[in-house]
Amino acid sequence: MEKYGNAKFADLETYIPSQFFRLILPSQLDTPCGYSEYRVEIELLADFAESLNFSTPWDRRLYGFFHGSAESRAIFDGFNEKEKGKVCLYDWGDKILLLFVGRSQRGEKAFFCTRGELKLLLEQAPRGRE
């Protein structure tokens, strides 16, 4: 992950608008997302996961979908791929790596956002029910 060390900070809401984000259950991963949605995969550290106002799975991995903003669609369009890519959010302890990944794994674009931004997104998101 050292290659992302020089990534710039960006406003998470610009790329993943909270009003268009939803969490899904791991069992729903094979369910196709909506036409204008992108998949999100989130890996949290224990202290962050425990600070949330809801319980997380034992592995602290969360999944979701979001309707892409103009900014996020522009990033994916720049990968020149027919298939949709995904967004990965990795907890680095003092910041969150926001990583756009092309479907073929060739294209990627990295930013950082704050833990506070991710916490707000997660706690406001609708969550799937078992």
Secondary structure, DSSP 8 states (H G I E B T S, - for coil): -GGGTT-EE--HHHHS-GGGEEEE-GGGTTS---TTEEEEEEE--HHHHHHSSS---TT-EEEEEEE--HHHHHHHHHT--SS--EEEEEE-SSSEEEEEE-TTSS-EEEEEE-HHHHHHHHHHS-----
